C-alpha cells in the first residue's frame, strides 16, 4: 500500500469524525438545549382533563368508598409497589413508605426527601385528599415529583384507599 492510499484512509477517518461532532454541535445550536436536569418529559393533557382533579372536590366520599373493596385494592396497588413499600417496618423506595399513610400529615416521613410542593402542603391524607391525589397526582398537588398518571376508575381509587386504610396500626372507621 502506498502513501497515497494511507492518506486517503486517514482523511476519510478524520472527515467522518468532523462530520459526527459537527452535526452534534449544529443540532445543539438549532434546538437550543437547556440543561435543567429534568429526568422526565411533561405530557400535556387535552383540554377538559386538566380540571378533572379539581372538579372532584365535592364528591360524596361515603358513596365512593362503598364502591371499593380492600381485596381489589391490593390487586390495584401492584401498580404502586414498584415505587412504594406497604409493609409494616418497610423502607422507602423511589417513593415514601405507605404503611400507616391514612390520616398522616402529607410529607411527614422524616427519612424521605419530598418535593417542596409536598413538604409545604400542610394537610393530612384524609379520605378526600387521598381520592383527589389518586385521580391525578400532578394536578392535585402542583409541583410534586410523583410521575404516576393516576387512577381514573372510582372503584379502583376507592379500593386502593380502603387497602391503604387497612395497612395501618389502627385503621380508621369508614365515613
C-alpha positions as CSV (number, residue, x, y, z in Angstrom):
1,X,0.0,0.0,0.0
2,X,1.5,3.3,-1.0
3,X,1.4,6.6,1.0
4,X,-1.4,8.0,-1.2
5,X,-3.7,5.2,-0.1
6,X,-2.8,5.7,3.6
7,X,-3.5,9.4,3.2
8,X,-7.0,8.7,1.7
9,X,-7.8,6.4,4.7
10,X,-6.6,8.9,7.3
11,X,-8.5,11.7,5.5
12,X,-11.7,9.6,5.4
13,X,-11.5,8.8,9.2
14,X,-10.8,12.5,10.0
15,X,-13.7,13.7,7.9
16,X,-16.1,11.2,9.5
17,X,-15.1,12.4,13.0
18,X,-15.5,16.0,12.0
19,X,-19.0,15.3,10.5
20,X,-20.2,13.4,13.6
21,X,-19.0,16.1,16.0
22,X,-20.1,18.9,13.7
23,X,-23.7,17.5,13.5
24,X,-23.8,17.4,17.3
25,X,-22.7,21.0,17.6
26,X,-25.0,22.2,14.9
27,X,-28.0,20.4,16.4
28,X,-27.2,22.0,19.8
29,X,-27.4,25.4,18.3
30,X,-30.5,24.7,16.3
31,X,-32.5,23.0,19.0
32,X,-31.4,25.2,22.0
33,X,-30.7,22.5,24.5
34,X,-31.5,23.7,28.1
35,X,-29.8,21.6,30.8
36,X,-32.3,21.8,33.7
37,X,-31.6,18.2,35.0
38,X,-35.2,17.2,34.1
39,X,-35.4,13.4,34.2
40,X,-38.9,13.1,32.6
41,X,-40.9,14.5,29.8
42,X,-44.0,16.6,30.5
43,X,-47.1,15.2,28.8
44,X,-49.8,17.8,28.2
45,X,-53.3,16.6,28.8
46,X,-56.1,17.5,26.4
47,X,-58.3,20.4,27.4
48,X,-61.0,19.3,29.8
49,X,-58.9,16.7,31.6
50,X,-56.9,19.4,33.4
51,X,-59.8,20.3,35.5
52,X,-60.7,16.6,36.4
53,X,-58.9,16.6,39.7
54,X,-60.2,19.9,40.9
55,X,-63.8,19.1,39.8
56,X,-63.9,16.1,42.1
57,X,-63.6,18.0,45.4
58,X,-67.3,17.8,46.2
59,X,-67.6,14.0,45.8
60,X,-69.6,12.0,48.4
61,X,-66.7,10.1,49.9
62,X,-69.1,7.6,51.7
63,X,-70.6,6.7,48.3
64,X,-67.2,6.4,46.7
65,X,-65.8,4.2,49.4
66,X,-68.9,1.9,49.1
67,X,-67.8,1.1,45.6
68,X,-64.4,-0.2,46.8
69,X,-63.1,-3.5,48.2
70,X,-59.8,-3.8,50.0
71,X,-59.0,-7.1,48.2
72,X,-59.5,-5.4,44.9
73,X,-57.3,-2.5,46.2
74,X,-54.5,-5.0,46.9
75,X,-54.6,-6.0,43.3
76,X,-54.7,-2.4,42.0
77,X,-51.9,-1.5,44.5
78,X,-49.5,-3.7,42.5
79,X,-49.0,-0.7,40.2
80,X,-47.7,1.2,43.2
81,X,-45.4,-1.4,44.6
82,X,-42.6,-0.5,42.1
83,X,-42.1,2.8,44.0
84,X,-43.8,2.3,47.4
85,X,-43.5,-0.1,50.3
86,X,-46.7,-1.0,52.1
87,X,-45.3,-3.4,54.7
88,X,-45.1,-2.6,58.4
89,X,-41.5,-1.6,59.0
90,X,-40.9,-1.4,55.3
91,X,-38.5,1.2,54.0
92,X,-38.7,4.0,51.5
93,X,-38.2,3.2,47.8
94,X,-38.4,5.7,45.0
95,X,-41.5,6.9,46.8
96,X,-42.1,7.0,50.6
97,X,-43.3,4.0,52.5
98,X,-47.1,3.9,52.7
99,X,-47.6,1.9,55.9
100,X,-50.0,3.9,58.1
101,X,-50.3,6.6,55.5
102,X,-54.0,7.4,56.0
103,X,-54.6,10.4,58.3
104,X,-50.8,11.0,58.4
105,X,-49.6,14.6,57.6
106,X,-48.5,15.0,54.0
107,X,-44.7,14.8,53.8
108,X,-44.3,13.5,57.3
109,X,-41.7,10.7,56.8
110,X,-38.5,12.3,58.0
111,X,-36.1,9.9,56.3
112,X,-37.6,10.6,52.8
113,X,-36.8,13.7,50.7
114,X,-40.2,15.0,49.5
115,X,-40.6,17.7,46.8
116,X,-41.1,21.2,48.0
117,X,-44.7,21.0,47.0
118,X,-45.5,18.0,49.2
119,X,-43.3,19.3,52.1
120,X,-45.2,22.6,52.3
121,X,-48.7,21.2,51.5
122,X,-49.8,21.3,55.2
123,X,-52.7,18.9,55.0
124,X,-53.1,15.2,56.0
125,X,-54.0,12.2,53.9
126,X,-57.7,12.0,54.7
127,X,-60.3,10.3,52.5
128,X,-60.8,13.3,50.2
129,X,-57.2,14.2,49.9
130,X,-56.2,10.7,49.0
131,X,-59.0,10.4,46.5
132,X,-58.1,13.7,44.8
133,X,-54.4,12.8,44.8
134,X,-55.0,9.3,43.3
135,X,-57.1,10.8,40.4
136,X,-54.1,12.7,39.1
137,X,-51.2,13.4,41.5
138,X,-49.6,16.2,39.3
139,X,-52.9,18.1,39.2
140,X,-53.9,17.7,42.8
141,X,-50.6,18.9,44.3
142,X,-48.9,21.0,41.7
143,X,-45.1,20.6,41.6
144,X,-44.9,17.2,43.3
145,X,-42.4,14.8,41.7
146,X,-44.6,11.7,41.5
147,X,-44.8,10.5,37.9
148,X,-47.9,8.3,38.2
149,X,-50.7,9.2,35.8
150,X,-53.5,8.4,38.3
151,X,-56.4,6.1,38.7
152,X,-59.5,7.2,36.7
153,X,-61.8,4.4,37.9
154,X,-63.7,5.3,41.0
155,X,-63.8,1.6,42.1
156,X,-60.0,1.4,41.8
157,X,-59.4,4.6,43.8
158,X,-61.9,3.6,46.5
159,X,-60.4,0.1,46.7
160,X,-56.8,1.5,47.0
161,X,-58.0,3.9,49.7
162,X,-59.6,1.1,51.6
163,X,-56.5,-1.0,51.2
164,X,-54.2,1.8,52.4
165,X,-56.5,2.4,55.4
166,X,-56.3,-1.4,56.2
167,X,-52.5,-1.2,56.2
168,X,-52.2,0.7,59.4
169,X,-51.7,0.0,63.1
170,X,-55.2,1.2,63.8
171,X,-57.4,1.6,60.7
172,X,-59.9,4.5,60.8
173,X,-63.6,3.8,60.7
174,X,-65.2,4.5,57.3
175,X,-67.2,7.7,57.0
